[in-house]
Amino acid sequence: MDYKRNKLFFAAKRVKVCTYVSLSSYVFFAVALYVFIVTTWLPPALPFVCIGTVILITCMSLMTSESQYKQQVAELREEMKKQADDFFDYAEEDPDHFFHFESYDLSDPSLPIRLGKNNRVYSSTFTVGYLRLTQDALSILNMSRSLTEEGELEKHSATIKYTDLSGARVVNDSTERVFYDGRTREVKRSFIEILDKNSQVVAKIESSSYDYNMDKFKELLDHDIERASVRGG
């Protein structure tokens, strides 16, 4: 994990400066094209191409692009998947009773966040929640890790009998957050809350956006809880 480079993704001032400076490289490329057209000879245009290339490469090296950041997340996602495979003993082979939801942590206001392409919101911490419905209990594995600060993968797991649960609820809400560029924007959030017999939240699973599988999981859990209650009676 390249923590130092990932931090640059949220370095607003550097991103702004490098973006503006990198635009000057296209001026040199345009000049090079113009010189080539006028002279119909490549050598006179080459110095302008070289200067533009150096500016562009230098600016790119001082920033972290959205695609580079997503690649780091993809590697982290694979690491989390391996942990889940070991914990659940490859439960994904039973997809009807195995769910996973992922998100960037948007609950902690201390974390830097940034708006990317297609209005995708990124934060410096990535989270994944796995849920498995077994015969008598719900198994939960929550994992998170910072992409900008060195540290171990945080894991929280629990196995809760259906007789100790009252259900789950799907929550969609929004809140205002200050982004890395200093602007305040509305952030939409979706998550599943697991409730105990007293309707208290015992686990919370975040999702980057509303997913049909959230409702599907809730329906299956409610069914399993009801069935466990009948068996218990």
Secondary structure, DSSP 8 states (H G I E B T S, - for coil): --HHHHHHTT-HHHHHHHHHHHHHHHHHHHHHHHHHHHH--SGGGHHHHHHHHHHHHHHHHTS--HHHHHHHHHHHHHHHHHHHHHHHTSGGGSGGGEEEEEEE--S-TTS-EEE-GGG-EEESEEEEEEEEE-SSEEEEEEEEEESSS----EEEEEEEEGGGEEEEEEEEEEEEEE-TTS-EEEEEEEEEEEEETTS-EEEEEEESS--HHHHHHHHHHHHHHHHHHHHH-
